[in-house]
Amino acid sequence: MEELVKKLLLPLLALSILALLSGCTTPQAVDMTGKWNYKYGKKLEDSGSMKLTQKGYDVTGVANNKDGQYQIEGRVTGETFIYKGTSEENTFNSNCELTSDSEFEGDYTTDTGTSGKIEAERNLYRKK
């Protein structure tokens, strides 16, 4: 009887531990891949667009606005999207919060000392 209990209990215990551990992993962040429209500035007075690609937690892409084109490199961790934009003229760093799977908002600072807010929304328009 004792041996039968060991044969049944050990596999059940092992399965229980595996089930518990699988629930302890960090879920994959929101997939940032796609086209985004954004507003930026002290009063969100300017606008632009981004095309982003996400692999794992790393995000790359291109942003365009009145100041030019920027290469984007960043990382999504949980509900935070931190990224850097680089052009020939300047660089900016942005720290944003994902407010949904199709929106983020936060702050940015440029290497010239200016700063402001940014709010972005995924472009959900699809051509048929």
Salt bridges, closest charged atoms under 4 A:
GLU2 OE2 - LYS6 NZ 3.84
ASP58 OD1 - ARG75 NH1 2.73
ASP67 OD1 - LYS66 NZ 3.29
